[in-house]
Amino acid sequence: MTPNPKAVILFDGVCNFCNNSVQFIIRRDREAYFSFVSLQSETGAQLLREHSYTDDLNSVVVIDQGRLYTKSDAALQIIWHFHGLWRMARILRWVPRLVRDHAYDIIAKNRYRWFGTRESCMLPSPEIRSRFLD
């Protein structure tokens, strides 16, 4: 049975930084608002096709209430749903997207070199398996 997520995060399943980010999000997503799917999966590819996304896959992608977000907008959309002190990061919306995306691109371009890769996508634990769509 596939859950009916409120929002879906598509992430690079072989990237250590991305996998650690998913774990970070899961720990802070109290309402289980997000479900997850790797960009490399058929489910991920289908979601991207459904939203006519054809850009390079060097970005996290968030689909929230039918709207697609990428790069720094995707990161900020994720933070939008966090509680506590994380809400203070919302102020970053005031930084021009060009500046935010430039910083995002530097991290994205170097993520494999700085954080490494995995041979395969992560296997979620049984407790969180239902939040993964592939």
ABEGO torsion letter per residue (X at the ends): XBBBBABBBBBBAABAAAAAAAAAAAAABAAGABBBBBAABAAAAAAAAAAGBABBAABBBBBBGGBBBBEAAAAAAAAAABBEAAAAAAAAAABBAAAAAAAAAAAAAAAAAAAEBBABBBBBBAAAAAABAX
